Amino acid sequence: MQTFRDLKVWQKAMELVFCVYKLTASFPREETYGLSSQLRRATVSIASNIAEGHSRQSRNEFRQFLSQAKGSSADVQTQLLIARELSYEIKQQLSMCDALAFELTNMLDAFITKLKKPS
């Protein structure tokens, strides 16, 4: 039986969590409870929704949690754009996180589409 830890989409979400935590460590101190906190919570939400959805009883429930994860991924991408505009970034690290968020969104889209098909 596959666990949520075996899902490539969850593994990618965890990769994004660690990327964002490293990135936000370099943000100004005044952002500790602002943008830094928002970014961290949104990335953790992605991985958590994938894990929780996987434990649900139906494909429809799982798909709903994946949709929530996708919404959080959009939040992350928006917040990374804000960080770029505010110059709260290390360019290479920010670009890496942004690329991971984009890839993860595509993976979530594909997974949601797959779950819509009859098994």
N, C-alpha and C positions, 0 to 999 in steps of 0.2 A: 504494500500500500504506500502510495506516494504521500509525503507530508508537505506542508507549505514550504519547508526549507529546501525541498528538491525543485521547486518551481524556479525557472530561470528569471521570470519576471520579479519574483520576490528577491532573488539574489541581486538583480540589477537595482532594485529599490534600496537594498541595504548598502550597495556600493554608493548610491547617491547620498544616503544618510551620512556616511563617513566623509564623503567629499564636501558636503555642506558644513559639517562640523569643523573640518579643517579650515575651510574658507572663512567661516564666521569667527573663528578664533582670532583672525587678523582685523576684524572690524573695530572701529573706535569704541571705547568703553561706554559712551553714551548710547550705543545701540544694543547694549546687553538685553534690555527689556523691550526693544523695538524690533527693528528689522531682523536682527540676529535670532531673536526668540521666535519670531514668526516663521522664518525659514526653517529653523530646526524642527518646530512642531509640525509644519506641513510635510517635511520629508519623512518624519517618523510616522505620520498619519498614512502615508502611501504604503509603507511596508506593513503597518498594522492592519490596514483594511484588506490587503491581499491575504494576510495570514488568517484574519477573522473570517473572511469570505470563504476561504478554502475549508474551514471547519463547519460551514453551514450544510444543511441537509439537501438543498436543491441547487440546480444550476442557475435558476432565476435569482436566488438569494446571492449566490457567488457573483453573478454578473452585476448585481446592484452594488456590492462592495467594491468590485473592480471599477465601476463607474465613479464611485466616491473617491477611489484612489486616483483616477484620472483627473478628477476635479482638483485634488490636492496637487497633482503634478502641474496643472495649469497655474495654480497659486505660486508654486516654486519658480516656474519660469518667469512669471510676472515680477516676483520679488528679486530675482537675479537681475532682471532688466533695471529695476529701481536701484539696486546696488551698483550696477555699472554706471548709471547716470550720476549717482552720488559719489562716484569714485571710491566706494568702500570695497576695494577688491585688489586682489593680486590677479592680474589679467589672465595668466595661464591657468590658475586654479578656478577662476570664475568660468572661463571658457570650457574647462573640463566638466564642471558641474552642469553647465548649460547643455552641453552635448549629451551628458548622461540623462538629464531630464527629458530632452527631446527623444532620445532612443527609448526611454522607458515609456513615454506616452504612446509611441508607436507600438511597442510590445503590448501595452494594455489594450489599445484599439484592436489589435489582432486577436488577443485572447477573448475579449468581449464578443467579437464577431464569431469566433470559434464556438463559444458557449451558446450562441443564438441558434446554431444549427442543431437539428435533432441528433441525439447520440446513437 
